[in-house]
């Protein structure tokens, strides 16, 4: 895992965070542990639904995101914004 001491030198070089992420990923040391934004979106949409409906709706949505035995995943840009 890269040390946070690397941030100041990269800023001095005017390096973007995107480029920095590319470099550390290429080095094999990037650990992206951020929660995907669609998780919060999905949680908000399913809040208040009955347990059975919530479970089935969540299963359906996740199959759209990651695919399933009979379906390939959708493109990330067509995720939450295209689902009512």
N, C-alpha and C positions, 0 to 999 in steps of 0.2 A: 504494500500500500504506500503510495507516495506521501512524503511528509508535507505538512502544511507550510513548511519553510520554503517550499518551491514557489508559492504564490507571489511573493514580493518580487523575485527575479523575473518571473514571467510578466508581471505587470510593468516592470521597468522596460521590458522588451516590447511592450504594447501587444502582447499576444492575447488572442481571444480565448475565452473559456472553451469554445467549440474546438478550436485547434488544439488546445491543451488536452482535452478529452480524447481527441483522435490519437494524439501521440502516446498518452498513457495506455490507451486501449491497444494500440499496436505493440506496445511493450509488454502487454499481458498483465498489467497491474491495476487496471481500472475495475473497481468494485462498485457498480451502479446499484445502490440499494434504495433508490427512490421508489415510492409507491406510485404506480401508474395513475395518471389523473382520472382515467375512466373509472377507477375503483370508487372514488368519492362521488362521481357522477352517478354511478349505478346505485350506490348505497342510498343516495338522496332520492332517486326515482323509486326504489323499492320500499322505502320507509313507509310504514303504515299498512302495507298489504297483508292479507291473511297469510299464514305460514305456507299453506299449500300453493297458493298462487305465487307468492314470493319465490318459493323454491323453483317452480317451473319457469317463471319469467327469468330468474337468474341463470338457470341452466341454458335456456334458449339464447339469452344474450351472450353468455360466455362461449357458446358454440359458434356464434357469429364472430367473436373476437379471436378465438384461438383455434377454431375448427373442431371437428368431431369425426366420428367414424364414417360419416357420409358427406361431410362438407369440409371444404378448405376454409381457412380463415379469410375474413374480409380485409381489404386494405385499411390500415389504421386511420387515414383521413375520413373514411366512410363510417367510422364507428358511431359514437354517441350522437353526433349532430344529425345523422340521418334517421335515427330511431326516435319516434315520438315519445 
